[in-house]
Amino acid sequence: MYKYKIYIAISKANADKEKLSDQFIILLESLCSTGQIMGGIESPYISENEIICYQTTLEKTSLDAKYNDEWVNKGLKELEEACNSKLIIEFAGQHVPFYKDVCSCAHHDSYVLFTTYSNESSPINCGTCGRPVPIYKIQELADSDRYEMESWEGDYISCDNLNMGCAVGEKWAINQLSNPTSQLSQLGRRVCNQITEKTKVSTYYYLLNYRTISLAKDKLRKCPCCNGEWLLNEKWLRFYDFKCDNCLLVSTLSEKS
């Protein structure tokens, strides 16, 4: 992952800097939606006559214009016209901590929709190599598909934060994260279905497994949707212990087994 300085000079006299800052943020929001910037929007600031922010990307090429969608291009055009100058993107350095490399597979056997409260990378992982796949490289997805994925990701992270906080709403959050019929899982599985339909690549949904049972009993569990066998002989992608190809669900052995 990498850090970039994104900035633009305000060259119009008597310009409304507050309004221009809002337009700048709208552009950043669009870049978040396409997956061109990761980890949310870092607050921009104004220094003399420049609006500046530092953002994280998955690749050095993430902000290339070829990955822009219509909303990014629209926001960029309106901002540059309002400022009477061009947006400048400068490489600042490598992001710390260092995350695993981005997927470079020419072909994807499958995808997995997976994130956590601490994830700053893509919520889509490659089923071939296990590495994150930049959203902007899945060109079959429409703006509405990316918006729904972004909504699910935000809701998932909120639930995982409650789970990790262990104070307010923990049991409710664990149910949302682990129950395949919860509101969160229904939204996530709908996103998976959209990706599968658009790309023709099977997309699995991850279910949290966090329960106090023995390892032997945990291994006997069936798929929670079809009641079929889903325990694997060896971990898939060095992480998943359960995989149902019928329901497109994956999970792991419980940390509390």
N, C-alpha and C positions, 0 to 999 in steps of 0.2 A: 504494500500500500504506500501511497505517496501524498505529499503535501504540496498544494499549489496556492500561490498568491493570485487572487482574482481581484482586479480593480479597474476603475474607470474614472477619468478626469471629468469634472463638471465645467464645461467650457462656455455654457450659456450664462450671460449676465443676469443677475437677479433671479436665478433659478431657485425653486422651492426644494431645498435639500432634503427635507423630511419626505416629501412626495417621491423624490428620486430614490431615496433609501428604500421606500416601500416597493418601488418598481424593481430595485436590485434584489430584494428578498423574494419577490415573485419569481424572478428568473432562477434564483437558487432553489426554490421549491420545485420548479419544473425539472431542474437538473437532478434533484433528489428522486423525483418520480421515475425518471429514466434509468436511475442507478449510476449516473455519471459521477455523482458525488455521494460519499458514504458517511454514516455516522451522524446524520442530521445537519442542520444549518448552524454553523458557528457565527455568532453575532458579528455583522459587519460594523465598521466604524468609519467616521469621516475624519480625515486629516487634511487640513487646509481645504483644497478643492478636489479631493479624491475620495471616493467611496471604496473601502478596502475590506477584504475578508480572506481568511486562510481556510481552505477546504481539503478534505481527504478524498483520494480516488483509489480505485482498485489497481488501475494500470496507468502507465505514463501516457497512454493514448486515450484515456477515458473521456477527456474533454474535447477530443477531435470533433469537428463539425459534422462529420459523417454519421455520428451517433445521435445527433440532435433530432428530436421529434418536432412536430409543428408548433408545439407550445413553447419549447425552448427557443426556436427560431423567432417566433412572434415576440416573446419577452425580450430577447436580445435586440431585435430591430427597434422596438419601442423605447428601450432604455438608451440605446445609442443615439437615437433621434432626439430624445429628451435632454441628453447630456451634451449633444453635439460633439461626440468623440467616440472612439472605438474601445470596446472592452479589451483589456490586456490580461493574459493568463501566463504566469511565470512559474516555472518549476522551483520549489523551495527546498525539497529534500525528501528523504524516505521517512515514512511514518514509524513511530515507535509507540507501542511494541510492534515487532515484526510479525505479520500474519503469514499463514501458509500461502503459497503461490496460487495464482488464478488458474483455472482450468485452461488447458491448451489443446484439448482433444479435438480432432477433426470430426469425430462422430460421437454422439452421446447414446449409450445403451438405454439410459433412463436419467431422470432427475429426482432429487429429493427436496421437498420444501421443509426447511429446518432453520430455526434461529434460536437465540437465547437472549436473556436480558443484557448480556455483555457483548453481543455480536455487533461488530461494526462492518462486517463484510456482507456479501450478497446472501439473501435467504434461500437462494437456489444453489444446490450442490450437484455436481456431476455424478451420475451413477456408475461411471466408468473409472474415474480417477479419485473421486471423493472431494475434489477441490471446488471452490465457489465459482459459479458461472455468472459473469456480469449480466444484469438484466438487459442492458442495451444491445447485447449480442443475440438475444432471442428476438429476432426481428419480426417474427410472426405475431407477437403480442400487440394488441391495440392499446390505446391510451386508457380505455376503460378497464382492461385486464390489469395493467400496471397499477392503476388507482386502487383496485380491489385488493391486489397483493400488498400494497403499501398500507391499506387499512388493516388487513389481517396482521401484518408484521407489527404495527403499532399496538394493536390489541394484545397480541401474543406477548410482547415485551412487557406490557403493563401487568398482565397476569403473572408472568415469571418473576417480576419484581415483587409482587405480593407473596408469591411462593417463597422467594429467597428472604424476604423480610421476616417471615415467621411470626408476625404479630397480628395484623388485620387482614382478614379475608384469605388466609392461607388455604384452608380446606376447600373453599369455593374455587380458588385459583387452580389448585391441583386437579380438581374435577374438570375444569375447563381445558387444562393441558393434557389430560390423560383419557378423558371420555370421548370416544369417537362420535358421539351424538350431541356433544355440548355445542353451544352457539359458536364458540371459537373454532372448534373442530369442523363444524359444518361449513363455516366460511372458508377455512383453510383447505378443506377437501374440494370445495367448489372451485377455488383457485387452481388446485391441482388438476381438476377436470378440464378447466379452461386451457391450461398449458398443454395437457395431453391432447386435447382436441385440436388446438391450433398448430402444434409442432409435430404431432404424431409420435411423440416420445412419452412413454409411460412415466408419470410423475407421482412419486410416493409421498405420503404424509406421515410425519413423525408423531408418535404418541409418547408422552412422558410416562415412565413406569417408576413410581415411587411409592412403595408399600412395604409393610413389615410382615414378610413371609419368608419361609426358608428358601434357599436357592433351589432345592429339589422341587418344591411346590411351584416356585416361579417358572421353572422350566416346563412344567406340565400345562401351563396356561395355553388356551387356544386363542385363535384370532377373535377379538371381541365383537366382530361383525358377522362373520360367516361360520364361526366355531370350528374352523379348519386348523390343521397343523401349520404352524408358522415358525417354530424354533429351528434355527439354522445349525448345521453341523460345525460351521466356523463363522466367525464374524464377517459380515458383509462390509466392505470398505473400511475394515479394521475398527468398526464401531458398532454396527447394528447386530443384535442377536436374534431378532424376530423380523420376518418379512413375509407378507401375504401378497402374492402376485394377483390374487383374485380381487381383493379389496384395495390394493395399492396402499398398504399400511406397513410401517416399520416401527420398531421399538427396540429397547435394550433391556437387559436384565436389571432388576431394581437395585439401586445403590444401597437399599436397606435390607436386602435379602440376607 
